Amino acid sequence: MAAEPKKITRDDIEAKLREVAGDVDSQVEAARPKLLAGAVALGVAALLLAYLLGRRGGRHRSAQIEIRRL
């Protein structure tokens, strides 16, 4: 005969979830500096692109005025 299966208790479920969450937390902590650096680089690139596109638009819209002395 097979042995009677052990009943799963709330404590067993909590312990397993804490174990899994602990693994995920350690992976997130290890990846955080890389993600932060990537986010900063992306923000700087977006600001630089907006600045360059704004300058380009300003050049195209500004009028060329020629002043002649009589």
C-alpha positions in Angstrom: 0.0 0.0 0.0 1.0 3.5 -0.7 1.7 5.8 2.2 -1.0 8.4 2.9 0.0 11.8 1.2 1.0 14.6 3.6 -1.6 17.4 3.7 -0.4 20.8 2.6 -0.8 23.4 5.2 -0.9 27.2 5.0 2.6 27.3 6.5 3.9 25.1 3.7 2.5 27.4 1.1 3.8 30.5 2.8 7.3 29.0 3.2 7.4 28.1 -0.5 6.2 31.5 -1.6 8.8 33.2 0.6 11.5 31.0 -0.9 10.5 31.9 -4.4 10.1 35.6 -3.6 13.5 35.6 -2.0 15.1 34.3 -5.2 13.2 36.9 -7.3 14.2 39.7 -4.9 17.9 38.8 -5.1 17.8 38.8 -8.9 16.1 42.2 -8.9 18.6 43.6 -6.6 21.4 42.3 -8.8 19.9 43.8 -11.9 18.9 47.2 -10.4 22.2 49.1 -11.2 22.1 48.1 -14.8 18.4 49.0 -15.2 19.0 52.4 -13.5 22.0 53.2 -15.7 19.9 52.2 -18.8 17.0 54.4 -17.7 19.3 57.4 -17.2 21.0 56.8 -20.6 17.6 56.6 -22.3 16.5 59.8 -20.6 19.6 61.7 -21.7 19.2 60.4 -25.3 15.6 61.5 -25.4 16.5 65.0 -24.2 19.3 65.2 -26.7 17.0 64.2 -29.5 14.3 66.7 -28.5 16.9 69.4 -28.4 18.3 68.6 -31.8 14.9 68.3 -33.4 13.9 71.7 -31.8 17.0 73.4 -33.2 16.4 72.0 -36.6 12.7 73.1 -36.6 13.8 76.6 -35.4 16.2 76.9 -38.3 13.6 76.0 -40.9 11.0 78.3 -39.5 13.1 81.4 -38.9 13.0 84.1 -41.5 16.1 85.3 -43.3 16.1 89.0 -43.3 18.5 91.0 -45.5 19.3 94.5 -44.5 20.7 96.9 -47.1 22.0 100.4 -46.5 20.9 103.0 -48.9 
